């Protein structure tokens, strides 16, 4: 875990997120706590990760998501060398299908 990330405010945020019960509550909370652009960026990165994980090319990902090649590269770096957070959630999402 990245010690630069961990602090009491971040812990509080994650605890709050874990208290959300459904998608509607997520929409309400994230609409209040973030800007539309911040939320759309997070959603875009998750879709980029999913597409990279499934073997799509940078060109296909950029065309589908509108993500820049810099964003795609950053997400790919996290998939390859990160904390495995993307892999964890992508596997769970696949199991939920």
C-alpha positions as CSV (number, residue, x, y, z in Angstrom):
1,X,0.0,0.0,0.0
2,X,1.2,3.5,-0.9
3,X,2.0,5.2,2.4
4,X,1.7,8.6,0.7
5,X,-1.9,7.9,0.0
6,X,-2.9,6.7,3.5
7,X,-4.1,9.2,6.0
8,X,-7.1,9.7,8.2
9,X,-9.1,11.7,5.6
10,X,-8.6,9.1,2.9
11,X,-9.5,6.4,5.4
12,X,-12.7,8.3,6.2
13,X,-13.5,8.6,2.5
14,X,-13.0,4.9,1.9
15,X,-15.1,4.0,5.0
16,X,-17.9,6.2,3.7
17,X,-17.8,4.6,0.2
18,X,-18.0,1.2,1.9
19,X,-21.2,2.3,3.6
20,X,-23.0,2.8,0.2
21,X,-25.6,0.1,-0.4
22,X,-26.4,0.4,-4.1
23,X,-25.8,2.2,-7.4
24,X,-28.4,4.9,-6.6
25,X,-26.6,5.8,-3.3
26,X,-23.3,5.9,-5.2
27,X,-24.7,8.3,-7.7
28,X,-26.0,10.6,-4.9
29,X,-22.8,10.5,-3.0
30,X,-20.4,10.9,-5.9
31,X,-22.5,13.7,-7.4
32,X,-22.1,15.6,-4.2
33,X,-18.4,14.8,-3.4
34,X,-16.9,15.2,-6.9
35,X,-17.3,17.2,-10.1
36,X,-18.8,15.7,-13.1
37,X,-15.4,15.8,-14.8
38,X,-13.7,14.0,-11.9
39,X,-16.2,11.2,-11.9
40,X,-16.2,10.9,-15.7
41,X,-12.4,10.6,-15.6
42,X,-12.5,7.8,-13.0
43,X,-15.1,6.0,-15.1
44,X,-13.1,6.4,-18.2
45,X,-9.9,5.0,-16.6
46,X,-11.8,2.0,-15.4
47,X,-13.1,1.4,-18.9
48,X,-9.6,1.9,-20.3
49,X,-8.3,-0.7,-17.8
50,X,-11.1,-3.2,-18.8
51,X,-10.3,-2.7,-22.5
52,X,-6.5,-3.1,-22.0
53,X,-7.1,-6.2,-19.9
54,X,-9.1,-7.6,-22.8
55,X,-6.4,-6.9,-25.4
56,X,-7.8,-3.9,-27.2
57,X,-5.3,-1.6,-29.0
58,X,-4.5,1.9,-27.9
59,X,-6.3,3.2,-31.1
60,X,-9.4,1.2,-30.3
61,X,-9.4,2.4,-26.7
62,X,-8.9,6.0,-27.6
63,X,-11.7,5.8,-30.2
64,X,-14.2,4.2,-27.9
65,X,-13.4,6.1,-24.7
66,X,-12.0,9.4,-25.8
67,X,-9.0,8.8,-23.5
68,X,-5.6,10.3,-24.5
69,X,-2.7,8.0,-25.2
70,X,-1.1,9.4,-22.0
71,X,-4.1,8.3,-20.0
72,X,-4.1,4.9,-21.6
73,X,-0.3,4.5,-20.9
74,X,-0.8,5.6,-17.3
75,X,-3.5,3.0,-16.8
76,X,-1.4,0.3,-18.6
77,X,1.5,1.1,-16.2
78,X,-0.8,0.6,-13.2
79,X,-2.1,-2.7,-14.6
80,X,1.5,-3.9,-15.1
81,X,3.3,-2.4,-12.1
82,X,0.6,-1.0,-9.8
83,X,-1.0,-2.2,-6.6
84,X,-3.2,-4.7,-8.5
85,X,-6.3,-2.6,-7.6
86,X,-7.5,-2.6,-11.2
87,X,-7.0,-6.4,-11.5
88,X,-8.9,-7.0,-8.3
89,X,-11.9,-5.0,-9.4
90,X,-11.9,-6.2,-13.0
91,X,-11.9,-9.9,-11.8
92,X,-14.8,-9.1,-9.4
93,X,-16.7,-7.3,-12.2
94,X,-16.2,-10.3,-14.5
95,X,-17.4,-12.7,-11.8
96,X,-20.5,-10.5,-11.4
97,X,-21.5,-10.7,-15.0
